[in-house]
Amino acid sequence: MLKKILIANRGEIAVRIVRACAEMGIRSVAIYTDPDRYGLHVKRADEAYFIGDDPLAGYLDPRRLVNLAVETGCDAIHPGYGFLSENADLARICAERGITFIGPSAEVIARMGDKTAARASMIAAGVPVTPGSDGNLKDLDEALSVAAEIGYPVMLKATSGGGGRGIRRCDSAEDLRQQYPRVISEATKAFGSAEVFLEKCIVDPKHIEVQILADSQGNVVHLFERDCSIQRRNQKLIEIAPSPQLTEEQRGYVGELAVKAAQAVGYENAGTVEFLLAGNEVYFMEMNTRVQVEHTITEQITGVDIVREQIRVASGLPLSYRQEDIQYRGFAIQFRINAEDPKNDFLPSFGRITRYYAPGGPGVRTDTAIYSGYTIPPYFDSMCLKLVVWALTWEEALNRGSRALADMRLQGIKNTSLYYEQILQHPQFRKGDFNTSFVPSHPELLNYSEKRRPREVALAIAAAMAGYTGL
């Protein structure tokens, strides 16, 4: 078993990994740049090391992080999600220095991070993919030719893209001519690569992803699916496990496809295979070679601690579960509470949290790194906490979600909790009938009232007075 892990990340995922280490008797090492000096992951880890004044540079330097792991006596690095989590160089340098990378090999990361190589691997394995270019596009003329062959609309995508960036929908040849140089530019700036490819746009699909686990002994299992269709500009907002929209037959089918995909590339550790569903058609979209933000809801319905399994697999141990051991029970919903103002085009709202306390009660979980008095820095992702609810039925999960959102107090910044309350009340959502067009199709949900109860107003005034007087 691993003895000491450097967590190459920050915020709530770093806190999540610290907690897993504590339960397994493993020492945890946090890192931080100047804006994170008072971060909760720094306070909770067994050790913490400063990696520079620049907010981002230290988190994005793979060689420096591996050197620090060696210097501090760590035998492993956990990359979390974001930052270097899908960086093949970090995995490769770890291997060179004798540090265990808690994730798949550098070769697998590189292959699945290259969207055209991933498509080719899935085609070879018999996993259905959307029609598109055979590989990277040579130029605009080839893009126009492929688009004319498969028909508009099409999606122009950065080959090395991710997180909803480097992707544009084109509804006509004119659109494609305009968007082609923009995607090239965005891909170059964000991912250091100008390579792009083209796929048929599946209009208004359901976005379904399957959690898989794989060990070094060749065992691969799936932990059922998550529905990530509630999203805005390709950024997920609310995730659900299992999907209330799938039949048991569809559920079994996508699970089998995900296992087949992982086996085809020799995958090891935790990963997620993402699909688009249109009617009865299922298409492979991409594979994320890391733990997902929304792993929480899979844990809630299966009882499997995914981060614990990651560490066990990286230690060379077999999976704790066979496929027949894994069952799901009830429904879980995760709300990404972002520091954004939904009424102002979701403008980021960074700053000091004057008051925060988490909701509680049966079936409620909160993963976060914020606390009252904490200042959310403007340099990172706007997500400040993940609120997760679980219940035996879909309706009970919806009602519990509404109650938990109303219970939560997060003051001093604008956030998305009130907006999510509106989504939960929408009849179409409550029926479990939605796709990726739900958010843009219902702008009226942004017309909610921000009036607060008298007690909440009194608490806000008291918090402001305390901050002013320095109490």
C-alpha positions as CSV (number, residue, x, y, z in Angstrom):
1,M,0.0,0.0,0.0
2,L,1.2,3.5,-0.7
3,K,2.5,5.4,2.3
4,K,2.6,9.1,1.4
5,I,0.8,11.0,-1.4
6,L,1.4,14.4,-2.8
7,I,-1.9,15.9,-4.0
8,A,-1.2,17.9,-7.1
9,N,-4.3,20.0,-6.8
10,R,-6.2,22.4,-4.6
11,G,-9.7,23.2,-3.3
12,E,-12.4,20.6,-2.7
13,I,-10.9,17.8,-4.6
14,A,-7.7,18.1,-2.6
15,V,-9.7,18.0,0.6
16,R,-11.5,14.9,-0.7
17,I,-8.2,13.1,-1.4
18,V,-6.9,14.2,2.0
19,R,-9.9,12.6,3.7
20,A,-9.4,9.4,1.7
21,C,-5.8,9.2,2.8
22,A,-6.7,9.8,6.4
23,E,-9.1,6.9,6.4
24,M,-6.5,4.6,4.8
25,G,-3.7,5.6,7.1
26,I,-1.7,7.3,4.4
27,R,0.1,10.6,4.9
28,S,-1.1,13.5,2.7
29,V,1.0,16.4,1.3
30,A,-0.7,19.5,0.1
31,I,0.7,22.2,-2.2
32,Y,-0.4,25.8,-2.5
33,T,0.4,29.1,-4.3
34,D,-0.1,32.5,-2.6
35,P,-3.9,32.8,-3.1
36,D,-4.4,29.4,-1.5
37,R,-2.3,30.2,1.6
38,Y,-5.4,29.9,3.8
39,G,-7.0,27.1,1.8
40,L,-8.8,24.3,3.6
41,H,-6.7,21.6,1.9
42,V,-3.6,23.3,3.3
43,K,-5.1,23.2,6.8
44,R,-6.3,19.6,6.6
45,A,-3.3,17.8,5.0
46,D,-0.5,16.3,7.1
47,E,2.1,18.5,5.4
48,A,1.8,21.5,3.1
49,Y,4.4,23.2,0.8
50,F,4.4,26.6,-0.8
51,I,5.0,26.5,-4.6
52,G,5.2,30.1,-5.5
53,D,3.5,33.5,-5.6
54,D,2.0,33.0,-9.1
55,P,-1.5,31.7,-8.7
56,L,-1.3,29.1,-11.4
57,A,2.3,28.4,-12.4
58,G,3.1,26.0,-9.5
59,Y,0.1,23.8,-10.2
60,L,1.0,23.5,-13.8
61,D,4.7,22.5,-13.6
62,P,4.9,18.7,-13.7
63,R,8.7,18.4,-13.2
64,R,8.6,20.7,-10.2
65,L,5.8,18.7,-8.6
66,V,7.5,15.4,-9.1
67,N,10.7,16.8,-7.7
68,L,8.8,18.0,-4.6
69,A,7.3,14.6,-4.2
70,V,10.7,13.0,-4.3
71,E,12.1,15.6,-1.9
72,T,9.3,15.1,0.7
73,G,9.5,11.3,0.6
74,C,6.2,10.7,-1.2
75,D,5.8,7.5,-3.2
76,A,2.8,8.7,-5.2
77,I,1.0,11.7,-6.8
78,H,-2.7,12.1,-7.1
79,P,-3.6,14.7,-9.7
80,G,-7.3,15.1,-8.9
81,Y,-9.2,16.7,-11.8
82,G,-8.3,19.8,-13.9
83,F,-4.8,21.2,-13.9
84,L,-2.4,18.3,-14.8
85,S,-4.8,15.5,-14.2
86,E,-4.8,14.5,-17.9
87,N,-1.2,15.6,-18.7
88,A,0.8,12.7,-20.1
89,D,4.1,14.5,-19.2
90,L,3.2,14.3,-15.5
91,A,2.5,10.6,-15.7
92,R,5.7,10.0,-17.7
93,I,7.9,12.0,-15.4
94,C,6.5,10.2,-12.4
95,A,7.4,6.9,-14.0
96,E,11.0,8.1,-14.7
97,R,11.5,9.2,-11.1
98,G,9.9,6.2,-9.5
99,I,6.8,8.0,-8.2
100,T,3.4,6.2,-8.7
101,F,1.0,8.2,-10.7
102,I,-2.6,7.6,-9.4
103,G,-4.1,7.3,-12.8
104,P,-3.6,5.5,-16.2
105,S,-0.3,5.3,-18.0
106,A,1.2,8.2,-20.0
107,E,0.5,6.3,-23.2
108,V,-3.2,5.9,-22.4
109,I,-3.6,9.5,-21.3
110,A,-2.0,10.7,-24.6
111,R,-4.1,8.4,-26.7
112,M,-7.4,9.3,-25.1
113,G,-6.5,13.0,-24.8
114,D,-6.1,13.0,-28.6
115,K,-9.7,13.0,-29.7
116,T,-8.9,11.6,-33.2
117,A,-6.8,8.8,-31.8
118,A,-9.5,8.1,-29.2
119,R,-12.1,7.9,-32.0
120,A,-9.9,5.5,-34.0
121,S,-9.4,3.3,-30.9
122,M,-13.2,3.1,-30.3
123,I,-13.9,2.3,-34.0
124,A,-11.4,-0.5,-33.8
125,A,-13.1,-1.8,-30.6
126,G,-16.6,-1.7,-32.1
127,V,-17.8,1.2,-30.0
128,P,-20.1,3.4,-32.1
129,V,-18.8,7.0,-32.7
130,T,-20.4,9.9,-34.4
131,P,-19.8,10.3,-38.2
132,G,-16.9,12.8,-38.8
133,S,-13.4,13.3,-40.3
134,D,-11.1,10.4,-40.4
135,G,-8.5,12.3,-38.5
136,N,-7.3,15.9,-38.0
137,L,-8.3,18.4,-40.6
138,K,-5.6,19.6,-43.0
139,D,-7.3,22.9,-43.8
140,L,-10.7,24.7,-44.1
141,D,-11.3,23.2,-47.6
142,E,-11.2,19.6,-46.1
143,A,-13.5,20.7,-43.3
144,L,-16.0,22.1,-45.8
145,S,-15.8,18.9,-47.8
146,V,-16.4,16.6,-44.8
147,A,-19.2,18.8,-43.6
148,A,-20.9,18.7,-47.0
149,E,-20.7,14.9,-47.0
150,I,-22.1,14.2,-43.5
151,G,-24.5,17.2,-43.5
152,Y,-25.0,20.2,-41.2
153,P,-25.0,21.0,-38.4
154,V,-21.4,19.9,-37.5
155,M,-19.2,20.3,-34.5
156,L,-15.7,21.7,-35.0
157,K,-13.5,20.4,-32.1
158,A,-10.0,20.9,-30.8
159,T,-8.2,17.5,-30.9
160,S,-6.6,18.2,-27.5
161,G,-9.7,20.0,-26.1
162,G,-11.6,19.4,-23.0
163,G,-13.9,21.1,-20.4
164,G,-16.2,22.5,-23.1
165,R,-13.4,24.6,-24.6
166,G,-12.3,24.5,-28.3
167,I,-15.6,23.4,-29.6
168,R,-18.1,25.3,-31.9
169,R,-21.3,24.3,-33.6
170,C,-21.5,25.2,-37.3
171,D,-25.0,25.2,-38.9
172,S,-23.8,26.1,-42.4
173,A,-20.8,26.5,-44.6
174,E,-20.7,30.2,-43.8
175,D,-20.6,29.3,-40.1
176,L,-17.8,26.8,-40.6
177,R,-15.7,29.4,-42.5
178,Q,-16.1,31.9,-39.6
179,Q,-15.6,29.4,-36.8
180,Y,-12.6,27.5,-38.2
181,P,-9.9,30.2,-37.5
182,R,-11.5,30.9,-34.1
183,V,-11.3,27.3,-33.0
184,I,-7.8,27.0,-34.3
185,S,-6.9,30.1,-32.2
186,E,-8.7,29.0,-29.1
187,A,-7.1,25.5,-29.3
188,T,-3.6,26.9,-29.7
189,K,-4.0,29.2,-26.7
190,A,-5.7,26.8,-24.4
191,F,-4.1,23.5,-25.4
192,G,-0.9,24.4,-27.2
193,S,-2.1,22.6,-30.4
194,A,-3.8,23.9,-33.5
195,E,-5.1,20.4,-34.5
196,V,-8.9,20.2,-35.0
197,F,-11.3,17.6,-36.3
198,L,-15.0,17.6,-37.3
199,E,-18.0,15.5,-36.2
200,K,-21.7,15.4,-37.0
201,C,-23.6,17.5,-34.5
202,I,-26.1,15.3,-32.6
203,V,-28.9,17.8,-32.0
204,D,-30.3,18.0,-28.5
205,P,-28.9,14.7,-27.3
206,K,-28.8,13.3,-23.8
207,H,-25.3,13.5,-22.3
208,I,-24.7,10.2,-20.5
209,E,-21.4,9.1,-19.0
210,V,-20.3,5.8,-17.4
211,Q,-17.9,5.5,-14.5
212,I,-15.4,2.7,-14.8
213,L,-12.7,1.2,-12.6
214,A,-9.8,-1.0,-13.8
215,D,-6.9,-2.6,-12.1
216,S,-3.5,-3.9,-13.2
217,Q,-4.8,-7.5,-13.2
218,G,-7.0,-6.8,-16.2
219,N,-10.3,-6.5,-14.2
220,V,-12.7,-3.8,-15.5
221,V,-16.1,-2.9,-14.0
222,H,-18.6,-0.1,-14.5
223,L,-20.4,1.7,-11.8
224,F,-23.5,2.6,-13.9
225,E,-24.1,5.9,-15.5
226,R,-24.6,9.6,-14.7
227,D,-26.8,12.0,-16.6
228,C,-25.0,15.3,-17.3
229,S,-27.6,16.8,-19.7
230,I,-28.2,19.9,-17.6
231,Q,-25.4,22.1,-18.8
232,R,-24.7,25.6,-20.1
233,R,-22.3,26.2,-23.0
234,N,-21.0,22.6,-22.6
235,Q,-20.3,23.2,-18.9
236,K,-22.2,20.8,-16.5
237,L,-24.4,22.3,-13.9
238,I,-26.5,19.4,-12.4
239,E,-25.6,15.7,-12.6
240,I,-27.8,12.7,-11.8
241,A,-27.1,9.1,-11.1
242,P,-28.5,6.9,-12.4
243,S,-30.2,8.7,-15.3
244,P,-34.0,8.8,-14.8
245,Q,-34.3,8.7,-18.6
246,L,-32.7,5.3,-19.4
247,T,-34.3,2.0,-19.6
248,E,-32.6,-1.0,-17.9
249,E,-31.7,-2.3,-21.3
250,Q,-30.1,1.0,-22.3
251,R,-28.3,1.1,-18.9
252,G,-26.8,-2.3,-19.5
253,Y,-25.8,-1.4,-23.0
254,V,-23.9,1.8,-22.2
255,G,-22.2,0.0,-19.3
256,E,-21.0,-2.8,-21.5
257,L,-19.8,-0.2,-24.1
258,A,-17.8,1.6,-21.4
259,V,-16.1,-1.6,-20.2
260,K,-15.3,-2.5,-23.8
261,A,-13.8,1.0,-24.4
262,A,-11.6,0.7,-21.3
263,Q,-10.4,-2.8,-22.2
264,A,-9.6,-1.7,-25.8
265,V,-7.0,0.8,-24.6
266,G,-5.6,-1.2,-21.6
267,Y,-7.0,1.2,-19.1
268,E,-6.0,1.2,-15.5
269,N,-7.5,3.2,-12.5
270,A,-10.7,5.3,-12.5
271,G,-12.0,6.8,-15.7
272,T,-15.2,8.0,-17.4
273,V,-16.6,7.1,-20.8
274,E,-18.9,9.8,-22.2
275,F,-21.7,9.1,-24.7
276,L,-24.4,11.1,-26.5
277,L,-27.8,9.5,-26.8
278,A,-30.3,10.4,-29.5
279,G,-33.4,8.3,-29.5
280,N,-32.0,4.7,-29.4
281,E,-28.7,5.6,-30.9
282,V,-25.6,5.8,-28.7
283,Y,-22.4,7.5,-29.8
284,F,-19.0,7.6,-28.0
285,M,-17.9,11.2,-27.3
286,E,-14.7,11.0,-25.2
287,M,-13.0,9.4,-22.3
288,N,-11.8,11.3,-19.3
289,T,-8.7,9.7,-17.8
290,R,-9.2,11.0,-14.2
291,V,-11.6,11.2,-11.4
292,Q,-14.6,13.3,-12.4
293,V,-16.1,16.3,-10.5
294,E,-19.3,14.3,-10.3
295,H,-17.9,11.1,-8.9
296,T,-19.8,11.8,-5.7
297,I,-23.2,10.8,-7.0
298,T,-21.9,7.4,-8.2
299,E,-20.5,6.9,-4.7
300,Q,-23.9,7.7,-3.3
301,I,-25.9,5.2,-5.3
302,T,-23.3,2.3,-5.3
303,G,-21.5,2.7,-1.9
304,V,-18.1,2.5,-3.7
305,D,-15.5,4.9,-2.6
306,I,-13.9,5.8,-5.9
307,V,-10.9,7.7,-4.6
308,R,-10.1,4.8,-2.2
309,E,-10.2,2.4,-5.2
310,Q,-7.9,4.7,-7.1
311,I,-5.3,4.5,-4.4
312,R,-5.7,0.7,-4.0
313,V,-5.3,0.2,-7.8
314,A,-2.2,2.4,-7.9
315,S,-0.8,0.3,-5.0
316,G,-1.0,-2.7,-7.2
317,L,-4.1,-4.2,-5.5
318,P,-7.0,-5.8,-7.4
319,L,-10.4,-4.1,-7.4
320,S,-12.4,-4.6,-4.3
321,Y,-15.5,-5.5,-6.4
322,R,-16.6,-7.8,-9.2
323,Q,-19.2,-6.5,-11.6
324,E,-21.9,-8.7,-10.0
325,D,-21.1,-7.1,-6.6
326,I,-22.0,-3.6,-7.8
327,Q,-25.6,-2.6,-7.5
328,Y,-27.2,0.8,-7.4
329,R,-29.9,2.0,-5.1
330,G,-32.0,5.2,-5.3
331,F,-31.1,8.4,-7.1
332,A,-28.4,11.0,-6.4
333,I,-28.2,14.6,-7.7
334,Q,-25.2,16.9,-7.6
335,F,-25.5,20.6,-7.8
336,R,-22.3,22.5,-8.8
337,I,-22.7,25.7,-6.7
338,N,-20.7,28.2,-8.7
339,A,-19.6,31.7,-7.6
340,E,-21.5,33.3,-10.5
341,D,-24.4,35.6,-11.0
342,P,-27.0,33.8,-13.1
343,K,-29.0,37.0,-13.6
344,N,-26.0,38.7,-15.1
345,D,-25.1,36.2,-17.8
346,F,-23.4,34.0,-15.1
347,L,-20.7,36.6,-14.5
348,P,-18.1,35.3,-11.9
349,S,-18.6,36.6,-8.4
350,F,-15.4,36.1,-6.5
351,G,-14.8,37.6,-3.1
352,R,-15.1,37.1,0.6
353,I,-17.7,34.7,2.0
354,T,-19.3,36.5,4.9
355,R,-21.3,33.6,6.1
356,Y,-21.5,29.9,5.1
357,Y,-23.0,26.8,6.6
358,A,-23.8,23.6,4.9
359,P,-27.2,21.9,4.8
360,G,-27.6,18.6,6.6
361,G,-30.1,15.9,7.3
362,P,-30.7,12.5,5.7
363,G,-29.1,11.9,2.3
364,V,-27.2,15.2,2.1
365,R,-23.5,15.5,1.4
366,T,-21.4,18.6,0.8
367,D,-17.9,18.5,-0.8
368,T,-16.2,21.9,-0.5
369,A,-13.1,23.8,0.6
370,I,-14.9,27.1,1.6
371,Y,-15.7,28.4,5.0
372,S,-17.0,31.6,6.6
373,G,-14.4,34.3,6.1
374,Y,-12.7,32.6,3.2
375,T,-12.0,34.7,0.1
376,I,-12.7,33.0,-3.2
377,P,-9.7,34.0,-5.5
378,P,-10.4,35.0,-9.1
379,Y,-7.8,32.8,-10.6
380,F,-9.5,29.4,-10.6
381,D,-12.7,27.7,-11.6
382,S,-15.8,29.3,-10.2
383,M,-17.2,26.2,-8.6
384,C,-17.1,26.7,-4.8
385,L,-18.9,23.7,-3.5
386,K,-20.7,20.5,-4.6
387,L,-24.1,19.8,-2.9
388,V,-25.2,16.2,-3.3
389,V,-28.5,14.7,-2.3
390,W,-29.6,11.0,-2.3
391,A,-33.1,9.4,-1.9
392,L,-34.8,6.2,-2.8
393,T,-37.0,7.6,-5.5
394,W,-36.6,10.3,-8.2
395,E,-39.4,12.5,-6.7
396,E,-37.9,12.2,-3.2
397,A,-34.5,13.2,-4.5
398,L,-36.0,16.3,-6.2
399,N,-37.7,17.3,-3.0
400,R,-34.6,16.7,-0.9
401,G,-32.6,18.7,-3.4
402,S,-35.0,21.7,-3.0
403,R,-34.9,21.4,0.8
404,A,-31.1,21.2,0.9
405,L,-30.6,24.2,-1.5
406,A,-33.0,26.2,0.7
407,D,-31.2,25.1,3.9
408,M,-27.8,26.3,2.6
409,R,-26.5,29.7,3.5
410,L,-23.8,31.1,1.3
411,Q,-23.5,34.9,1.6
412,G,-21.1,37.5,0.4
413,I,-21.0,36.3,-3.2
414,K,-23.5,35.7,-5.9
415,N,-24.1,32.0,-6.6
416,T,-26.2,29.6,-8.6
417,S,-28.2,27.9,-5.8
418,L,-31.4,29.9,-6.4
419,Y,-31.3,29.2,-10.1
420,Y,-31.1,25.4,-9.4
421,E,-34.1,25.7,-7.2
422,Q,-36.1,26.9,-10.2
423,I,-34.8,24.0,-12.4
424,L,-36.0,21.5,-9.7
425,Q,-39.5,22.9,-9.9
426,H,-39.8,22.8,-13.7
427,P,-42.4,20.1,-14.7
428,Q,-40.3,18.9,-17.6
429,F,-37.3,18.3,-15.3
430,R,-39.4,16.7,-12.7
431,K,-40.8,14.2,-15.3
432,G,-37.2,13.2,-16.0
433,D,-37.5,14.4,-19.6
434,F,-34.6,16.7,-20.6
435,N,-31.6,16.9,-22.8
436,T,-28.6,19.3,-23.4
437,S,-31.0,22.0,-24.7
438,F,-32.9,22.3,-21.5
439,V,-31.0,25.3,-20.0
440,P,-30.9,27.4,-23.2
441,S,-34.5,26.5,-23.9
442,H,-35.8,27.9,-20.6
443,P,-34.4,31.4,-20.0
444,E,-37.5,32.2,-18.0
445,L,-36.0,30.2,-15.1
446,L,-33.6,33.1,-14.6
447,N,-36.6,35.4,-13.6
448,Y,-36.5,34.2,-10.0
449,S,-36.9,36.5,-7.0
450,E,-33.9,37.1,-4.8
451,K,-36.0,38.3,-1.8
452,R,-34.8,36.7,1.4
453,R,-36.5,35.8,4.6
454,P,-36.3,38.3,7.5
455,R,-34.0,36.0,9.5
456,E,-31.6,35.7,6.5
457,V,-31.5,39.4,6.1
458,A,-30.8,39.8,9.8
459,L,-27.9,37.3,9.6
460,A,-26.5,39.1,6.6
461,I,-26.6,42.5,8.4
462,A,-25.0,40.9,11.5
463,A,-22.2,39.4,9.4
464,A,-21.5,42.7,7.7
465,M,-21.3,44.5,11.0
466,A,-19.0,41.9,12.4
467,G,-16.7,42.3,9.4
468,Y,-16.8,46.1,9.7
469,T,-16.0,46.2,13.3
470,G,-13.4,43.5,13.1
471,L,-15.1,41.2,15.6
